[in-house]
Amino acid sequence: MRTEVKYNPALPYSLHDRRINKIEMTDDRIVLMFENGYVKIADSYENIKGKIIFEGVDFGFVAVTLLSIPGNYGTFLGERLDLADFLEAYGGNSFEVIDELYGYNQVQYSGQLWVDGRNSFIEMQLSIYFEGNMVYETEEGTFI
């Protein structure tokens, strides 16, 4: 027997090449705020001002992974931080999202952390596990 499954959620917006310039944590929520919003996936592909809210976050399964400087292949050094420690160390910097991965109750954003005073970026991944909704809150309204 062969069973084929391809999970491809119909996302209303793209974060590709968009910068997260602020992350807020509350008791069970993470809010991502964007420097210039994100792109509406539609015929117009217009830029939309907005933020993303993850509800019902399990912070035991939220992590930031910082990898070595770009171009280094083979053995590398990296660091894995919980979100609170990451925000304390790097909270004033922006994270440019290059790739988005979505699964059952989880999301992973990969991209580049732009640290003030550095000549190059740090490769970064942000992994979030949540049991509630992923909410796009925009000037147009709210999309869940």
C-alpha positions as CSV (number, residue, x, y, z in Angstrom):
1,M,0.0,0.0,0.0
2,R,1.2,3.5,-0.8
3,T,0.0,6.6,1.0
4,E,1.2,10.0,-0.3
5,V,0.9,13.2,1.8
6,K,2.1,16.6,0.9
7,Y,1.5,19.3,3.5
8,N,1.3,22.7,1.9
9,P,-0.6,25.2,4.0
10,A,-2.3,28.1,2.1
11,L,-0.4,30.9,3.6
12,P,-1.7,34.4,3.0
13,Y,1.6,36.2,3.3
14,S,5.3,35.6,2.6
15,L,8.1,36.6,5.0
16,H,10.9,36.0,2.5
17,D,13.5,38.8,2.6
18,R,11.6,40.5,5.4
19,R,13.2,41.6,8.6
20,I,11.9,40.9,12.1
21,N,13.0,43.9,14.1
22,K,11.3,43.1,17.4
23,I,10.2,40.0,19.2
24,E,7.9,40.1,22.3
25,M,7.2,37.3,24.7
26,T,4.3,37.1,27.1
27,D,3.0,34.1,29.3
28,D,2.0,32.0,26.3
29,R,2.5,34.2,23.2
30,I,5.2,35.3,20.9
31,V,4.7,38.5,18.8
32,L,7.0,39.1,15.7
33,M,7.1,42.7,14.5
34,F,8.5,43.5,11.1
35,E,10.6,46.4,9.8
36,N,8.6,46.9,6.6
37,G,5.8,44.4,7.0
38,Y,5.5,41.3,4.8
39,V,4.2,40.4,1.3
40,K,0.6,39.5,0.5
41,I,0.5,36.3,-1.6
42,A,-2.0,37.4,-4.2
43,D,-2.0,38.8,-7.7
44,S,-0.8,42.2,-6.5
45,Y,2.0,40.9,-4.1
46,E,1.7,44.1,-2.2
47,N,3.6,45.0,0.9
48,I,1.4,44.8,4.1
49,K,2.2,46.3,7.4
50,G,1.6,43.9,10.2
51,K,2.8,41.5,12.9
52,I,2.5,37.8,13.6
53,I,1.2,36.4,16.9
54,F,1.7,32.8,18.0
55,E,-0.8,31.8,20.7
56,G,-0.4,28.9,23.1
57,V,3.4,28.8,22.8
58,D,5.2,26.0,24.7
59,F,8.5,27.8,25.5
60,G,10.1,24.5,26.4
61,F,10.2,23.9,22.6
62,V,11.2,27.4,21.4
63,A,14.8,27.9,20.5
64,V,17.2,30.1,18.5
65,T,20.2,28.5,16.8
66,L,23.1,30.7,15.8
67,L,25.5,29.1,13.3
68,S,29.0,30.1,12.2
69,I,29.9,33.0,9.9
70,P,28.7,32.4,6.3
71,G,31.0,30.6,3.9
72,N,32.5,28.3,6.6
73,Y,32.0,24.8,5.5
74,G,32.8,21.6,7.4
75,T,33.2,21.8,11.1
76,F,31.6,25.0,12.7
77,L,30.7,26.4,16.0
78,G,27.2,27.3,16.9
79,E,25.0,28.2,19.8
80,R,21.5,27.2,20.8
81,L,19.6,29.6,23.1
82,D,16.1,29.8,24.5
83,L,14.2,32.8,23.3
84,A,14.6,34.8,26.5
85,D,18.4,34.5,26.5
86,F,18.5,35.3,22.8
87,L,16.4,38.5,23.3
88,E,18.7,39.5,26.2
89,A,21.8,39.1,24.1
90,Y,20.6,40.1,20.6
91,G,17.1,41.7,21.1
92,G,18.1,45.1,19.5
93,N,19.1,43.5,16.1
94,S,17.1,42.4,13.1
95,F,16.5,38.9,11.7
96,E,16.1,38.7,8.0
97,V,13.9,35.7,7.1
98,I,15.1,33.7,4.1
99,D,13.2,30.5,4.4
100,E,9.9,29.5,6.2
101,L,9.0,26.0,7.2
102,Y,5.6,25.1,8.6
103,G,4.5,21.8,10.2
104,Y,2.0,20.6,12.8
105,N,1.9,23.2,15.5
106,Q,5.4,24.5,14.6
107,V,7.2,26.9,12.5
108,Q,10.9,27.4,11.7
109,Y,12.3,30.5,10.2
110,S,15.9,30.4,8.8
111,G,17.9,33.5,7.8
112,Q,20.4,36.1,8.8
113,L,20.8,37.9,12.1
114,W,22.2,41.4,11.4
115,V,24.2,42.4,14.5
116,D,25.0,46.1,14.9
117,G,28.7,46.7,14.6
118,R,29.5,43.5,12.6
119,N,30.6,43.5,9.0
120,S,28.7,40.2,8.3
121,F,25.6,38.5,9.4
122,I,25.2,35.3,11.6
123,E,23.2,32.5,10.2
124,M,20.2,31.9,12.4
125,Q,17.1,29.7,12.9
126,L,14.1,30.4,15.0
127,S,11.9,27.4,16.0
128,I,8.6,27.9,17.6
129,Y,6.1,25.3,18.9
130,F,2.6,26.5,19.6
131,E,-0.7,24.9,20.3
132,G,-2.9,27.9,19.6
133,N,-3.4,30.0,16.5
134,M,-0.9,31.7,14.3
135,V,-2.4,35.1,13.7
136,Y,-1.5,37.6,11.1
137,E,-2.6,41.0,12.4
138,T,-2.5,43.7,9.7
139,E,-3.8,47.1,8.9
140,E,-6.3,45.3,6.7
141,G,-7.6,43.2,9.6
142,T,-6.8,39.8,11.2
143,F,-6.2,36.5,9.5
144,I,-6.0,33.3,11.4
